[in-house]
Amino acid sequence: MSTRFCLLVAVAPLLLASGVEAHPDASAGAAGRPGVWTRVTATNGRNIDEAGSARTADGTLHVLWQRRSAPLREGIMNTRVSPAGTAVAAAVVLDGLKAVSNADVAVTPDGRLRAFFMGLGTTAEEGGVVSASAPPSGVGWTREGVRVSSSSQAVGPVGAAVTAAGQPVFAYAMSFVLGLHVGLNRQVADVNLAPDRRCCDYLPDVATDRATGESYVAWYSRADGRRGVWAQRVVPPLGPQMRAPGSVVGDRSVGQDQRTAIAARSTGGGVYVAYCNGYPTCKGALLWRVGAPSALRAGGSADVEDVNVAAAPEGRLWVMWHEGGSKTVYAARTNRAATRLGAVAKV
């Protein structure tokens, strides 16, 4: 695939999270001209909706999003986008729940898709984190029991990845809990990464370093004394919690309304987090290799929002952000070693 297409599909979930209007379920063969966005979600989306995406070995991008059919009837859909940018009619991941959260999705070692999201059903047991899997085609999803988290309480959006051993690992946040779970057995207790019980941690996501086999969780915190963006190794054993340099000014930080942007390089190793820099408004987009003493500045604008990161071929990374109050997206790509960033492009 071309790096340009990689950029466009990486930005798409970001724009959905930013409140760009949605459109009806994509019909077969829908595709925008170069430089034109193709909408893939329904028309009744909300400005807190965020798509999850993963690419299977055949180059198809699978975009998971929320569908609201009626009051107290929600589900998750999967729109498949070909390497050429053609969107295929959406397939049902799971439907008929009372409520769902933004979904995340990962590709397992055998090439299958594994989705995670919060789901509320009709009984007390049907709550917490729900998972479903599908073959690489993205059609024919199967639910994994009642839930895969030990907690049945409603939780926020889920971030997920696959460990080096091939096990799913997911994280979520609610009230005074930053929950972590490895595997799919709900009889195994979720781990609380926020034992100090300070309010609150938000919007975690997970990535696995392909070189070392280590999995990391990154999240945003508004807890007194530990505001900002944080990361922690969670597999193998728990490591120290590290604050991303430049994610706070004093003990103040700009909030975020999407999953914390974390990605592992496609080759060469390293897990990277992208985030805002500045207070009371964000003026820059930073890229941090987890554990490094400093971060790279990707660029900035008058009002940086929705900072995101995506792995590209050859070990490169794309960093993206949105200019608040406009329809402009900016992006910059690293070199192959991910040690510097190139010129900023506008979309």
BELQUI-V77182 format. One record per pair of residues at least 12 apart in sequence whose C-alpha atoms are under 10 Angstrom apart, sorted by the first residue. I is the first residue (numbers start at 0). J is the second residue. If there is no record, write none. Layout:
<<I J> <I J>>
//
This chain:
<<0 58> <0 82> <0 83> <0 311> <0 312> <1 82> <1 83> <1 311> <1 312> <2 311> <2 312> <2 315> <2 317> <2 332> <3 311> <4 33> <4 82> <4 83> <4 84> <5 60> <5 82> <5 309> <5 310> <5 311> <5 312> <5 317> <6 308> <6 309> <6 310> <6 311> <6 316> <6 317> <6 318> <6 319> <6 330> <6 331> <6 332> <6 346> <7 33> <7 34> <7 35> <7 36> <7 84> <7 330> <7 346> <8 36> <8 52> <8 60> <8 62> <8 80> <8 82> <8 84> <8 309> <9 52> <9 53> <9 60> <9 307> <9 308> <9 309> <9 310> <9 311> <9 317> <9 318> <9 319> <10 305> <10 306> <10 307> <10 308> <10 309> <10 317> <10 318> <10 319> <10 320> <10 321> <10 328> <10 329> <10 330> <10 346> <11 36> <11 37> <11 38> <11 39> <11 49> <11 50> <11 51> <11 52> <11 62> <12 48> <12 49> <12 50> <12 51> <12 52> <12 62> <12 63> <12 64> <12 257> <12 307> <13 48> <13 49> <13 50> <13 51> <13 257> <13 258> <13 304> <13 305> <13 306> <13 307> <13 308> <13 319> <13 320> <13 321> <13 328> <14 46> <14 48> <14 49> <14 50> <14 305> <14 320> <14 321> <14 326> <14 327> <14 328> <15 38> <15 39> <15 40> <15 44> <15 45> <15 46> <15 47> <15 48> <15 49> <15 50> <15 64> <16 44> <16 45> <16 46> <16 47> <16 48> <16 49> <16 50> <16 101> <16 256> <16 257> <16 258> <16 305> <17 45> <17 46> <17 47> <17 48> <17 49> <17 256> <17 257> <17 304> <17 305> <17 321> <17 323> <17 326> <18 44> <18 45> <18 46> <18 47> <18 48> <18 49> <19 38> <19 44> <19 45> <19 46> <19 48> <19 326> <20 38> <20 40> <20 41> <20 42> <20 43> <20 44> <20 45> <20 46> <21 37> <21 38> <21 39> <21 40> <21 41> <21 42> <21 43> <21 44> <21 45> <21 46> <21 48> <22 37> <22 38> <22 39> <22 40> <22 41> <22 42> <22 43> <22 44> <23 38> <23 39> <23 40> <23 41> <23 42> <23 43> <23 44> <24 38> <24 39> <24 40> <24 41> <24 42> <24 66> <24 76> <24 77> <24 78> <24 86> <24 87> <24 88> <24 89> <24 90> <25 37> <25 38> <25 39> <25 40> <25 41> <25 78> <25 79> <25 80> <25 85> <25 86> <25 87> <25 88> <25 89> <26 39> <26 78> <26 85> <26 86> <26 87> <26 88> <26 89> <27 78> <27 79> <27 85> <27 86> <27 87> <27 88> <27 89> <28 80> <28 81> <28 84> <28 85> <28 86> <28 87> <28 88> <29 80> <29 84> <29 85> <29 86> <29 87> <29 88> <30 80> <30 81> <30 83> <30 84> <30 85> <30 86> <30 87> <31 84> <31 85> <31 86> <32 84> <33 84> <34 346> <35 346> <36 84> <37 84> <37 85> <37 86> <38 86> <39 62> <39 63> <39 64> <39 77> <39 78> <39 79> <39 80> <39 86> <39 87> <39 88> <39 89> <40 62> <40 63> <40 64> <40 65> <40 66> <40 76> <40 77> <40 78> <40 89> <41 64> <41 65> <41 66> <41 67> <41 68> <41 76> <42 66> <42 67> <43 65> <43 66> <43 67> <43 68> <44 64> <44 65> <44 66> <44 67> <45 65> <46 256> <47 100> <47 101> <47 256> <47 257> <48 64> <48 65> <48 100> <48 101> <48 102> <48 156> <48 256> <48 257> <49 63> <49 64> <49 65> <49 100> <49 101> <49 102> <49 103> <49 156> <49 256> <49 257> <49 258> <50 62> <50 63> <50 64> <50 65> <50 75> <50 76> <50 77> <50 101> <50 102> <50 103> <50 104> <50 257> <51 63> <51 64> <51 65> <51 77> <51 101> <51 102> <51 103> <51 104> <51 105> <51 114> <51 115> <51 116> <51 157> <51 158> <51 159> <51 258> <52 64> <52 77> <52 78> <52 79> <52 102> <52 103> <52 104> <52 105> <52 106> <52 114> <53 79> <53 103> <53 104> <53 105> <53 106> <53 112> <53 113> <53 114> <54 79> <54 80> <54 81> <54 82> <54 104> <54 105> <54 106> <54 110> <54 112> <54 135> <55 105> <55 106> <55 107> <55 110> <55 111> <55 112> <55 134> <55 135> <55 136> <55 137> <56 106> <56 110> <56 111> <56 135> <57 81> <57 82> <57 110> <57 135> <57 136> <58 80> <58 81> <58 82> <58 83> <59 78> <59 79> <59 80> <59 81> <59 82> <59 83> <59 84> <59 85> <59 86> <59 135> <59 136> <59 137> <60 77> <60 78> <60 79> <60 80> <60 81> <60 82> <60 84> <60 86> <60 137> <61 76> <61 77> <61 78> <61 79> <61 80> <61 81> <61 86> <61 87> <61 89> <61 104> <61 105> <61 112> <61 135> <61 136> <61 137> <62 76> <62 77> <62 78> <62 79> <62 80> <62 86> <62 89> <62 102> <62 103> <62 104> <62 137> <63 75> <63 76> <63 77> <63 78> <63 79> <63 89> <63 90> <63 91> <63 92> <63 101> <63 102> <63 103> <63 104> <63 114> <64 76> <64 77> <64 78> <64 89> <64 92> <64 99> <64 100> <64 101> <64 102> <64 103> <65 77> <65 92> <65 93> <65 94> <65 98> <65 99> <65 100> <65 101> <65 102> <65 116> <66 91> <66 93> <66 94> <66 98> <66 99> <67 94> <67 95> <67 96> <67 97> <67 98> <67 99> <68 94> <68 95> <69 95> <69 97> <70 97> <70 98> <71 95> <71 96> <71 97> <71 98> <71 99> <71 119> <71 120> <71 121> <72 94> <72 95> <72 96> <72 97> <72 98> <72 99> <72 119> <72 120> <73 93> <73 94> <73 95> <73 96> <73 97> <73 98> <73 99> <73 100> <73 118> <73 119> <73 120> <74 91> <74 92> <74 93> <74 94> <74 95> <74 96> <74 97> <74 98> <74 99> <74 100> <74 118> <75 89> <75 90> <75 91> <75 92> <75 93> <75 94> <75 95> <75 96> <75 99> <75 100> <75 101> <75 102> <75 114> <75 115> <75 116> <75 118> <76 88> <76 89> <76 90> <76 91> <76 92> <76 93> <76 94> <76 102> <77 89> <77 90> <77 91> <77 92> <77 93> <77 137> <77 138> <77 140> <78 90> <78 91> <78 92> <78 137> <78 138> <79 136> <79 137> <79 138> <89 137> <89 138> <90 137> <90 138> <90 139> <90 140> <91 137> <91 138> <91 139> <91 140> <92 114> <92 130> <92 131> <92 132> <92 133> <92 137> <92 138> <92 139> <92 140> <92 141> <92 142> <93 114> <93 118> <93 129> <93 130> <93 131> <93 139> <93 140> <93 141> <93 142> <94 118> <95 118> <95 119> <95 120> <95 121> <96 118> <96 119> <96 120> <96 121> <96 125> <96 126> <97 118> <97 119> <97 120> <97 121> <97 125> <97 126> <98 117> <98 118> <98 119> <98 120> <98 126> <98 153> <99 116> <99 117> <99 118> <99 119> <99 120> <99 126> <99 127> <99 128> <99 129> <99 153> <99 154> <99 155> <99 156> <100 115> <100 116> <100 117> <100 118> <100 119> <100 128> <100 129> <100 153> <100 154> <100 155> <100 156> <100 157> <101 115> <101 116> <101 117> <101 118> <101 155> <101 156> <101 157> <101 158> <101 257> <101 258> <102 114> <102 115> <102 116> <102 117> <102 118> <102 129> <102 130> <102 156> <102 157> <102 158> <102 159> <103 115> <103 116> <103 130> <103 156> <103 157> <103 158> <103 159> <103 160> <103 169> <103 204> <103 258> <104 116> <104 130> <104 131> <104 132> <104 157> <104 158> <104 159> <104 160> <104 161> <105 132> <105 158> <105 159> <105 160> <105 161> <105 167> <105 168> <105 206> <106 132> <106 133> <106 134> <106 135> <106 160> <106 161> <106 165> <106 167> <107 132> <107 135> <107 160> <107 161> <107 162> <107 165> <107 166> <107 167> <108 161> <108 162> <108 163> <108 164> <108 165> <108 166> <109 134> <109 135> <109 165> <110 133> <110 134> <110 135> <110 136> <111 132> <111 133> <111 134> <111 135> <111 136> <111 137> <112 131> <112 132> <112 133> <112 134> <112 135> <112 136> <112 137> <112 138> <112 140> <113 130> <113 131> <113 132> <113 133> <113 134> <113 135> <113 137> <113 140> <113 141> <113 142> <113 143> <113 159> <113 160> <113 161> <113 167> <114 129> <114 130> <114 131> <114 132> <114 133> <114 140> <114 142> <114 143> <114 157> <114 158> <114 159> <114 160> <114 167> <115 128> <115 129> <115 130> <115 131> <115 132> <115 143> <115 146> <115 147> <115 156> <115 157> <115 158> <115 159> <115 160> <115 167> <115 168> <115 169> <115 170> <116 128> <116 129> <116 130> <116 131> <116 146> <116 154> <116 155> <116 156> <116 157> <116 158> <116 159> <116 169> <116 171> <117 129> <117 130> <117 146> <117 148> <117 151> <117 152> <117 153> <117 154> <117 155> <117 156> <117 157> <117 171> <118 130> <118 145> <118 146> <118 151> <118 152> <118 153> <118 154> <118 155> <119 146> <119 151> <119 152> <119 153> <119 154> <120 145> <123 151> <123 152> <124 145> <124 146> <124 150> <124 151> <124 152> <125 144> <125 145> <125 146> <125 151> <125 152> <125 153> <126 145> <126 146> <126 147> <126 148> <126 149> <126 150> <126 151> <126 152> <126 153> <126 154> <127 145> <127 146> <127 147> <127 148> <127 149> <127 150> <127 151> <127 152> <127 153> <127 154> <127 155> <127 171> <127 185> <128 145> <128 146> <128 147> <128 148> <128 149> <128 150> <128 151> <128 152> <128 153> <128 154> <128 155> <128 156> <128 157> <128 169> <128 170> <128 171> <128 180> <128 185> <129 142> <129 143> <129 144> <129 145> <129 146> <129 147> <129 148> <129 151> <129 157> <129 183> <130 142> <130 143> <130 144> <130 145> <130 146> <130 147> <130 148> <130 183> <131 143> <131 144> <131 146> <131 147> <143 183> <143 184> <144 183> <144 184> <144 185> <145 185> <146 183> <146 184> <146 185> <147 169> <147 180> <147 181> <147 182> <147 183> <147 184> <147 185> <147 186> <147 187> <147 189> <148 169> <148 170> <148 171> <148 178> <148 179> <148 180> <148 181> <148 182> <148 183> <148 184> <148 185> <148 186> <148 187> <148 188> <148 189> <149 178> <149 180> <149 183> <149 184> <149 185> <149 186> <149 187> <149 188> <149 189> <149 190> <150 178> <150 185> <150 186> <150 187> <150 188> <150 189> <151 185> <152 173> <153 172> <153 173> <154 171> <154 172> <154 173> <154 174> <154 176> <154 177> <154 178> <155 170> <155 171> <155 172> <155 173> <155 174> <155 177> <155 201> <155 202> <155 203> <156 170> <156 171> <156 172> <156 173> <156 201> <156 202> <156 203> <156 204> <156 257> <156 258> <157 169> <157 170> <157 171> <157 172> <157 178> <157 179> <157 202> <157 203> <157 204> <157 205> <157 258> <158 170> <158 171> <158 172> <158 179> <158 202> <158 203> <158 204> <158 205> <158 206> <158 216> <158 217> <158 218> <158 258> <158 259> <158 261> <159 171> <159 179> <159 180> <159 181> <159 203> <159 204> <159 205> <159 206> <159 207> <159 216> <160 181> <160 204> <160 205> <160 206> <160 207> <160 214> <160 215> <160 216> <160 262> <161 181> <161 182> <161 205> <161 206> <161 207> <161 214> <162 181> <162 182> <162 205> <162 206> <162 207> <162 208> <162 209> <162 212> <162 213> <162 214> <162 215> <162 233> <162 234> <162 235> <163 207> <163 208> <163 209> <163 210> <163 211> <163 212> <163 213> <163 214> <163 234> <163 235> <164 212> <164 234> <165 182> <166 181> <166 182> <166 183> <167 180> <167 181> <167 182> <167 183> <168 180> <168 181> <168 182> <168 183> <168 204> <168 205> <168 206> <168 207> <168 214> <168 215> <168 216> <168 233> <168 234> <169 181> <169 182> <169 183> <169 189> <169 203> <169 204> <169 205> <169 206> <169 216> <170 189> <170 190> <170 191> <170 192> <170 202> <170 203> <170 204> <170 205> <170 216> <170 217> <170 218> <171 189> <171 191> <171 200> <171 201> <171 202> <171 203> <171 204> <171 218> <171 258> <172 191> <172 192> <172 193> <172 199> <172 200> <172 201> <172 202> <172 203> <172 218> <173 198> <173 199> <173 200> <173 201> <173 202> <174 196> <174 197> <174 198> <174 199> <174 200> <174 201> <175 191> <175 192> <175 193> <175 194> <175 195> <175 196> <175 197> <175 198> <175 199> <175 200> <175 201> <175 222> <176 189> <176 190> <176 191> <176 192> <176 193> <176 194> <176 195> <176 196> <176 197> <176 198> <176 199> <176 200> <176 201> <177 189> <177 190> <177 191> <177 192> <177 193> <177 194> <177 196> <177 199> <177 200> <177 201> <177 202> <177 203> <177 218> <178 190> <178 191> <178 192> <178 193> <178 200> <178 203> <179 191> <179 192> <179 203> <179 205> <179 216> <179 233> <180 233> <181 233> <181 234> <190 233> <192 216> <192 231> <192 233> <192 237> <192 240> <193 222> <195 222> <196 222> <197 220> <197 221> <197 222> <197 223> <197 224> <197 225> <198 220> <198 221> <198 222> <198 223> <199 219> <199 220> <199 221> <199 222> <199 223> <199 225> <199 226> <200 218> <200 219> <200 220> <200 221> <200 222> <200 225> <200 226> <200 227> <200 228> <200 229> <201 217> <201 218> <201 219> <201 220> <201 221> <201 222> <201 228> <201 254> <201 255> <201 256> <201 257> <201 258> <201 259> <202 217> <202 218> <202 219> <202 220> <202 255> <202 256> <202 257> <202 258> <202 259> <202 260> <203 216> <203 217> <203 218> <203 219> <203 220> <203 228> <203 229> <203 230> <203 257> <203 258> <203 259> <203 260> <203 261> <204 216> <204 217> <204 218> <204 219> <204 230> <204 257> <204 258> <204 259> <204 260> <204 261> <204 262> <204 272> <205 217> <205 218> <205 230> <205 231> <205 232> <205 233> <205 258> <205 259> <205 260> <205 261> <205 262> <205 263> <205 270> <206 232> <206 260> <206 261> <206 262> <206 263> <206 264> <206 269> <206 270> <206 271> <206 272> <207 232> <207 233> <207 234> <207 261> <207 262> <207 263> <207 264> <207 268> <207 269> <207 270> <208 262> <208 263> <208 264> <208 265> <208 266> <208 267> <208 268> <208 269> <208 270> <208 271> <209 263> <209 264> <209 265> <209 266> <209 267> <209 268> <209 269> <209 270> <210 263> <210 264> <210 265> <210 266> <210 267> <210 268> <210 269> <210 270> <211 267> <211 268> <211 269> <212 234> <212 235> <212 268> <213 232> <213 233> <213 234> <213 235> <213 236> <213 269> <213 270> <214 231> <214 232> <214 233> <214 234> <214 235> <214 236> <214 237> <214 263> <214 270> <215 230> <215 231> <215 232> <215 233> <215 234> <215 235> <215 237> <215 238> <215 261> <215 262> <215 263> <215 270> <215 271> <215 289> <216 229> <216 230> <216 231> <216 232> <216 233> <216 234> <216 240> <216 259> <216 261> <216 270> <216 272> <217 229> <217 230> <217 231> <217 232> <217 240> <217 241> <217 242> <217 243> <217 258> <217 259> <217 260> <217 261> <217 262> <217 271> <217 272> <217 289> <218 230> <218 231> <218 242> <218 258> <218 259> <218 260> <218 261> <218 272> <219 242> <219 243> <219 246> <219 252> <219 253> <219 254> <219 255> <219 256> <219 257> <219 258> <219 259> <219 260> <219 274> <220 242> <220 252> <220 254> <220 255> <221 250> <221 251> <221 252> <221 253> <221 254> <222 250> <223 250> <223 251> <224 249> <224 250> <224 251> <225 242> <225 247> <225 250> <225 251> <226 242> <226 246> <226 247> <226 248> <226 249> <226 250> <226 251> <226 252> <226 253> <226 254> <227 242> <227 243> <227 244> <227 245> <227 246> <227 247> <227 248> <227 250> <227 251> <227 252> <227 253> <227 254> <227 255> <227 274> <227 275> <227 276> <228 241> <228 242> <228 243> <228 244> <228 245> <228 246> <228 247> <228 252> <228 254> <228 255> <228 259> <228 260> <228 272> <228 273> <228 274> <228 275> <229 241> <229 242> <229 243> <229 244> <229 246> <229 259> <229 272> <229 289> <230 242> <230 243> <230 259> <230 261> <230 270> <230 271> <230 272> <230 289> <230 290> <231 289> <231 290> <232 289> <232 290> <239 290> <240 290> <241 289> <241 290> <241 291> <242 289> <242 290> <243 272> <243 273> <243 274> <243 285> <243 286> <243 287> <243 288> <243 289> <243 290> <243 291> <243 292> <243 293> <243 294> <244 274> <244 276> <244 285> <244 286> <244 287> <244 289> <244 290> <244 291> <244 292> <244 293> <244 294> <244 295> <245 274> <245 275> <245 276> <245 277> <245 283> <245 284> <245 285> <245 286> <245 287> <245 293> <245 294> <245 295> <245 296> <246 273> <246 274> <246 275> <246 276> <246 277> <246 278> <246 281> <246 284> <246 285> <246 294> <247 275> <247 276> <247 277> <247 278> <248 276> <248 277> <248 278> <248 279> <249 278> <250 278> <251 277> <251 278> <251 279> <252 275> <252 276> <252 277> <252 278> <252 279> <252 280> <252 281> <253 274> <253 275> <253 276> <253 277> <253 278> <253 279> <253 280> <253 281> <253 304> <254 275> <254 278> <254 279> <254 280> <254 281> <254 304> <255 274> <255 275> <255 304> <255 305> <255 306> <256 304> <256 305> <257 305> <257 306> <257 307> <258 305> <258 306> <258 307> <259 272> <259 273> <259 274> <259 305> <259 306> <259 307> <259 308> <260 272> <260 273> <260 274> <260 286> <260 305> <260 306> <260 307> <260 308> <260 309> <260 318> <260 319> <261 273> <261 274> <261 286> <261 287> <261 288> <261 289> <261 307> <261 308> <261 309> <261 310> <262 288> <262 307> <262 308> <262 309> <262 310> <262 316> <262 317> <263 288> <263 308> <263 309> <263 310> <263 311> <263 314> <263 315> <263 316> <264 309> <264 310> <264 311> <264 312> <264 313> <264 314> <264 315> <264 316> <264 335> <264 336> <264 337> <265 309> <265 310> <265 311> <265 312> <265 313> <265 314> <265 315> <265 316> <266 310> <266 311> <266 312> <266 313> <266 314> <266 315> <266 335> <266 336> <267 313> <267 314> <267 315> <267 335> <267 336> <267 337> <268 314> <268 336> <268 337> <269 288> <269 289> <269 290> <269 314> <269 336> <269 337> <270 287> <270 288> <270 289> <270 290> <270 310> <271 286> <271 287> <271 288> <271 289> <271 290> <271 291> <271 294> <271 308> <271 309> <271 310> <271 316> <271 337> <272 285> <272 286> <272 287> <272 288> <272 289> <272 294> <272 306> <272 307> <272 308> <272 309> <272 318> <273 285> <273 286> <273 287> <273 288> <273 294> <273 295> <273 296> <273 297> <273 305> <273 306> <273 307> <273 308> <273 309> <273 317> <273 318> <273 319> <273 320> <274 286> <274 287> <274 296> <274 303> <274 304> <274 305> <274 306> <274 307> <274 308> <274 318> <274 319> <274 320> <275 296> <275 299> <275 302> <275 303> <275 304> <275 305> <275 306> <275 307> <275 320> <276 296> <276 299> <276 303> <277 302> <277 303> <280 301> <280 302> <280 303> <280 304> <281 299> <281 300> <281 301> <281 302> <281 303> <281 304> <281 323> <282 298> <282 299> <282 300> <282 301> <282 302> <282 303> <282 304> <282 322> <283 296> <283 297> <283 298> <283 299> <283 300> <283 301> <283 302> <283 303> <283 304> <283 306> <283 320> <284 296> <284 297> <284 298> <284 299> <284 300> <284 303> <284 304> <284 305> <284 306> <284 307> <284 318> <284 319> <284 320> <284 321> <284 329> <284 330> <284 331> <285 297> <285 298> <285 299> <285 306> <285 307> <285 318> <285 319> <286 298> <286 306> <286 307> <286 308> <286 316> <286 317> <286 318> <286 333> <286 337> <286 338> <286 339> <286 340> <288 337> <288 338> <294 338> <295 333> <295 337> <295 338> <295 339> <295 340> <296 318> <296 331> <296 339> <296 340> <297 317> <297 318> <297 319> <297 320> <297 329> <297 330> <297 331> <297 332> <297 333> <297 339> <297 340> <297 341> <297 342> <297 343> <298 318> <298 319> <298 320> <298 329> <298 330> <298 331> <298 340> <298 341> <298 342> <298 343> <299 320> <299 321> <299 322> <299 329> <299 343> <300 320> <300 321> <300 322> <300 323> <300 329> <301 322> <301 323> <301 324> <302 320> <302 321> <302 322> <302 323> <302 324> <302 325> <303 319> <303 320> <303 321> <303 322> <303 323> <303 324> <303 328> <303 329> <304 319> <304 320> <304 321> <304 322> <304 323> <304 324> <304 328> <305 319> <305 320> <305 321> <305 322> <305 323> <305 328> <306 318> <306 319> <306 320> <306 321> <306 322> <306 328> <306 329> <306 330> <307 319> <307 320> <307 321> <307 330> <308 320> <308 330> <308 331> <308 332> <309 332> <310 332> <310 333> <311 332> <311 333> <311 335> <312 335> <313 334> <313 335> <313 336> <313 337> <314 333> <314 334> <314 335> <314 336> <314 337> <315 332> <315 333> <315 334> <315 335> <315 336> <315 337> <315 338> <315 339> <315 340> <316 331> <316 332> <316 333> <316 334> <316 335> <316 336> <316 337> <316 340> <317 330> <317 331> <317 332> <317 333> <317 334> <317 337> <317 340> <317 341> <318 330> <318 331> <318 332> <318 333> <318 340> <318 343> <319 331> <319 332> <319 343> <319 344> <319 345> <319 346> <320 345> <321 345> <321 346> <326 346> <327 345> <327 346> <328 344> <328 345> <328 346> <329 343> <329 344> <329 345> <329 346> <330 342> <330 343> <330 344> <330 345> <330 346> <331 343> <331 344> <331 345> <332 344>>
//
